[in-house]
């Protein structure tokens, strides 16, 4: 199964909204093993507000087990540390 098929399956099985699926797809396309994302930059790229990003990342983090989401400080906006988990870490 290709990684695109796996990602599509993960999103469908996680029961995400269209907006949440767009955010997750954005993350997956740019994610190395571990990456940092600022809510405001994601919002600009996806034509959403930083608040929409934050709210939906919280929901996505609960529904998608392949990624670990860690919310960092708010001094100049929220930064998210997102890490791709190994299969053994998701079980």
SULSUL-V176674 format. One record per residue. N is the residue number from 1. RES is the residue in three letters. PHI is phi as a letter, one per 30 degrees, with the letter a starting at -180 (none if undefined). BURIAL is I if it has 9 or more other C-alpha atoms within 8 Angstrom, else O. Layout:
BEGIN
n=N res=RES phi=PHI burial=BURIAL
n=N res=RES phi=PHI burial=BURIAL
END
This chain:
BEGIN
n=1 res=UNK phi=none burial=O
n=2 res=UNK phi=d burial=O
n=3 res=UNK phi=d burial=O
n=4 res=UNK phi=d burial=O
n=5 res=UNK phi=d burial=O
n=6 res=UNK phi=d burial=I
n=7 res=UNK phi=d burial=O
n=8 res=UNK phi=d burial=O
n=9 res=UNK phi=d burial=O
n=10 res=UNK phi=d burial=I
n=11 res=UNK phi=d burial=I
n=12 res=UNK phi=d burial=O
n=13 res=UNK phi=d burial=O
n=14 res=UNK phi=d burial=O
n=15 res=UNK phi=i burial=O
n=16 res=UNK phi=c burial=I
n=17 res=UNK phi=d burial=O
n=18 res=UNK phi=d burial=O
n=19 res=UNK phi=d burial=O
n=20 res=UNK phi=d burial=I
n=21 res=UNK phi=d burial=I
n=22 res=UNK phi=d burial=I
n=23 res=UNK phi=d burial=I
n=24 res=UNK phi=d burial=I
n=25 res=UNK phi=d burial=O
n=26 res=UNK phi=e burial=O
n=27 res=UNK phi=d burial=O
n=28 res=UNK phi=d burial=O
n=29 res=UNK phi=d burial=O
n=30 res=UNK phi=c burial=O
n=31 res=UNK phi=d burial=I
n=32 res=UNK phi=d burial=O
n=33 res=UNK phi=d burial=O
n=34 res=UNK phi=b burial=I
n=35 res=UNK phi=b burial=I
n=36 res=UNK phi=c burial=O
n=37 res=UNK phi=b burial=I
n=38 res=UNK phi=c burial=I
n=39 res=UNK phi=e burial=I
n=40 res=UNK phi=d burial=I
n=41 res=UNK phi=d burial=I
n=42 res=UNK phi=d burial=I
n=43 res=UNK phi=d burial=I
n=44 res=UNK phi=d burial=I
n=45 res=UNK phi=d burial=O
n=46 res=UNK phi=c burial=O
n=47 res=UNK phi=h burial=O
n=48 res=UNK phi=b burial=I
n=49 res=UNK phi=d burial=I
n=50 res=UNK phi=d burial=I
n=51 res=UNK phi=d burial=O
n=52 res=UNK phi=d burial=I
n=53 res=UNK phi=d burial=I
n=54 res=UNK phi=d burial=I
n=55 res=UNK phi=d burial=O
n=56 res=UNK phi=d burial=I
n=57 res=UNK phi=d burial=I
n=58 res=UNK phi=d burial=O
n=59 res=UNK phi=d burial=O
n=60 res=UNK phi=e burial=I
n=61 res=UNK phi=d burial=I
n=62 res=UNK phi=d burial=O
n=63 res=UNK phi=c burial=I
n=64 res=UNK phi=c burial=I
n=65 res=UNK phi=d burial=O
n=66 res=UNK phi=d burial=I
n=67 res=UNK phi=b burial=I
n=68 res=UNK phi=c burial=I
n=69 res=UNK phi=c burial=I
n=70 res=UNK phi=b burial=O
n=71 res=UNK phi=d burial=O
n=72 res=UNK phi=c burial=O
n=73 res=UNK phi=e burial=O
n=74 res=UNK phi=c burial=O
n=75 res=UNK phi=e burial=O
n=76 res=UNK phi=b burial=O
n=77 res=UNK phi=j burial=I
n=78 res=UNK phi=d burial=I
n=79 res=UNK phi=c burial=I
n=80 res=UNK phi=c burial=I
n=81 res=UNK phi=c burial=I
n=82 res=UNK phi=c burial=I
n=83 res=UNK phi=b burial=I
n=84 res=UNK phi=d burial=I
n=85 res=UNK phi=d burial=I
n=86 res=UNK phi=d burial=O
n=87 res=UNK phi=e burial=O
n=88 res=UNK phi=d burial=O
n=89 res=UNK phi=d burial=O
n=90 res=UNK phi=d burial=O
n=91 res=UNK phi=c burial=O
END
